[in-house]
Amino acid sequence: MKLGGNLQYLRKLHGNMTQEKLAEKMGVSRQTVSKWETDEATPDIDKLLELSKLFGCTIDALLKEDLSPQADYYSPVTVVTVPAFTLARYVMISPQPEDDIKMYLDHWAQRSGLAALPGEKRQIGWDFPFVSMEQQNRFGLRGYVAGWILPEGFLPKCPGVEIYRQETTRYAKITVHDPFRAAFERIPKGYKRLLEYLGANGFKENHGTEFLGCFEEVYEKDGETYMDIYMHADCVGKGNLHTDFSRDR
């Protein structure tokens, strides 16, 4: 698939956008968009840059890659404001850290009194990179961090976690459908799309300590599994801003 097919697919992915609407956004005629989509004409570099920003992809991907296979499991990238939150987090290094840390945090939720509170309990996590090559190669160990987002004012009845507080900030967000069907392909590609979006829209990657650089949240919806991936978006960017931290349900 070349540019024309990608444009048709991306219009459908973005709310079934019409050719007329895309033409209006690009400042061209509908006939021009039609020629782009039938590969009778190619946009100039300025229009290609506008298209890449609008659809959250690189110019190279727009011209050369077949973007349509991602339709089944990737949402468009958006920028969301994540309100301040308090996190009860823990690090696990083991051959299966995601499973092990879930068991630990579930046990901690029972002991701390968190599990007895009404309402939904939300848990986020991310890879822990500080695992030595010897640990990885000799023992097959990996690292993962996860934590419960705590209700305001909640005081745990026991220790066993680190309490981390983060203030309101912005993140680029993408939702991956059925991420564990091909985890080593779909999840890394989700992060890649976020990085491409941040680069195309003038954001900077934040490597500081006052905000989490990235994190994931897994949940069920209508019997299907989804993962929301968040990557911190420096405030210089001008992306499509949404003011929420909600899951698409």
ROZAPA-266288 format. One line per field, with one value per residue (C-alpha): residue number from 1; chain; x, y, z. Coordinates in steps of 0.1 Angstrom, whole numbers, m for minus. Layout:
# ROZAPA-266288
num = c(NUM/...)
chaine = c(A/...)
xx = c(X/...)
yy = c(Y/...)
zz = c(Z/...)
***
This chain:
# ROZAPA-266288
num = c(1/2/3/4/5/6/7/8/9/10/11/12/13/14/15/16/17/18/19/20/21/22/23/24/25/26/27/28/29/30/31/32/33/34/35/36/37/38/39/40/41/42/43/44/45/46/47/48/49/50/51/52/53/54/55/56/57/58/59/60/61/62/63/64/65/66/67/68/69/70/71/72/73/74/75/76/77/78/79/80/81/82/83/84/85/86/87/88/89/90/91/92/93/94/95/96/97/98/99/100/101/102/103/104/105/106/107/108/109/110/111/112/113/114/115/116/117/118/119/120/121/122/123/124/125/126/127/128/129/130/131/132/133/134/135/136/137/138/139/140/141/142/143/144/145/146/147/148/149/150/151/152/153/154/155/156/157/158/159/160/161/162/163/164/165/166/167/168/169/170/171/172/173/174/175/176/177/178/179/180/181/182/183/184/185/186/187/188/189/190/191/192/193/194/195/196/197/198/199/200/201/202/203/204/205/206/207/208/209/210/211/212/213/214/215/216/217/218/219/220/221/222/223/224/225/226/227/228/229/230/231/232/233/234/235/236/237/238/239/240/241/242/243/244/245/246/247/248/249)
chaine = c(A/A/A/A/A/A/A/A/A/A/A/A/A/A/A/A/A/A/A/A/A/A/A/A/A/A/A/A/A/A/A/A/A/A/A/A/A/A/A/A/A/A/A/A/A/A/A/A/A/A/A/A/A/A/A/A/A/A/A/A/A/A/A/A/A/A/A/A/A/A/A/A/A/A/A/A/A/A/A/A/A/A/A/A/A/A/A/A/A/A/A/A/A/A/A/A/A/A/A/A/A/A/A/A/A/A/A/A/A/A/A/A/A/A/A/A/A/A/A/A/A/A/A/A/A/A/A/A/A/A/A/A/A/A/A/A/A/A/A/A/A/A/A/A/A/A/A/A/A/A/A/A/A/A/A/A/A/A/A/A/A/A/A/A/A/A/A/A/A/A/A/A/A/A/A/A/A/A/A/A/A/A/A/A/A/A/A/A/A/A/A/A/A/A/A/A/A/A/A/A/A/A/A/A/A/A/A/A/A/A/A/A/A/A/A/A/A/A/A/A/A/A/A/A/A/A/A/A/A/A/A/A/A/A/A/A/A/A/A/A/A/A/A/A/A/A/A/A/A)
xx = c(0/13/2/m33/m44/m29/m48/m81/m74/m63/m95/m116/m96/m101/m139/m147/m134/m147/m125/m142/m132/m96/m94/m107/m80/m53/m64/m69/m99/m117/m105/m69/m74/m91/m60/m38/m58/m57/m20/m25/m7/16/14/43/65/46/13/30/42/7/m7/18/10/m28/m26/2/27/59/62/82/54/28/46/62/45/12/m6/m38/m29/m28/m65/m76/m54/m42/m62/m51/m26/m40/m25/m43/m39/m33/m44/m22/m22/m6/8/17/44/68/97/100/129/122/117/80/79/45/28/48/42/5/3/23/2/m30/m18/m7/m41/m58/m34/m34/m72/m73/m92/m120/m127/m156/m151/m127/m91/m66/m31/m4/31/62/95/123/154/181/187/223/233/244/210/193/216/225/193/167/156/136/124/89/74/37/15/m21/m34/m46/m78/m71/m66/m61/m36/m23/m25/9/42/56/54/69/44/50/32/30/15/m8/10/5/10/7/m17/m24/m47/m37/m63/m55/m19/m7/m17/16/31/67/53/22/34/68/50/27/56/71/40/40/76/68/38/58/86/62/43/72/72/103/109/111/138/135/124/94/72/69/84/59/35/9/m26/m43/m81/m111/m139/m168/m148/m117/m83/m69/m37/m34/2/12/44/52/48/68/47/64/43/11/m7/m44/m51/m77/m82/m88/m73/m102/m102/m121/m151)
yy = c(0/35/70/67/36/49/81/63/40/69/89/60/55/91/91/83/117/126/137/172/174/164/189/216/208/208/239/221/210/177/168/172/148/124/125/119/88/74/81/105/132/135/162/187/184/210/191/158/173/185/151/133/157/153/115/110/91/99/110/79/57/76/71/37/15/m4/12/m7/m39/m18/m10/m40/m32/4/35/70/88/115/138/137/156/132/147/144/110/90/56/26/10/m20/m34/m70/m88/m124/m146/m135/m102/m91/m121/m121/m84/m87/m114/m93/m62/m81/m94/m59/m45/m70/m62/m25/m21/m9/m40/m33/2/6/15/4/m2/9/m5/8/m6/m3/m21/m17/m13/m16/m53/m64/m84/m113/m114/m113/m138/m162/m163/m151/m123/m92/m62/m46/m19/m17/0/9/44/53/72/107/106/68/57/21/m1/m17/m9/m29/m4/30/58/80/113/129/162/170/166/156/123/110/79/50/20/m15/m41/m77/m67/m101/m120/m109/m90/m87/m71/m51/m34/m22/m9/10/27/33/51/73/83/90/111/131/138/148/172/190/173/164/131/138/118/136/122/144/125/89/87/61/36/10/1/m32/m36/m56/m41/m62/m94/m81/m71/m36/m18/20/31/66/85/118/147/178/210/226/203/214/180/173/179/160/168/134/103/80/47/43/22)
zz = c(0/m9/0/m15/3/36/33/28/57/80/72/82/114/124/127/91/80/46/17/20/56/49/21/44/69/43/25/m8/m30/m26/m61/m49/m21/m45/m67/m37/m28/m63/m65/m95/m76/m46/m19/m17/14/34/29/37/70/78/70/92/121/116/115/141/118/101/65/57/71/52/19/22/49/48/78/74/93/125/122/143/173/175/183/170/192/214/240/274/307/335/369/399/415/443/435/457/437/439/418/409/392/383/352/351/368/355/370/402/409/403/430/454/449/452/486/496/487/510/539/535/533/497/485/509/496/472/435/408/415/389/385/362/353/332/324/350/329/357/354/347/317/339/355/321/303/331/351/326/349/338/358/361/382/390/415/426/420/455/464/478/515/517/544/540/571/563/547/517/489/479/479/449/442/407/398/368/334/298/281/246/247/225/231/219/215/226/233/246/215/201/230/217/185/194/225/212/180/203/219/184/172/203/197/161/171/197/172/144/167/183/217/237/255/292/310/344/377/386/362/350/316/304/318/308/320/311/314/301/280/266/272/253/267/261/270/273/268/280/272/288/265/272/272/241/219/201/198/199/236/256/293/309/322/314/296/263/274)
***
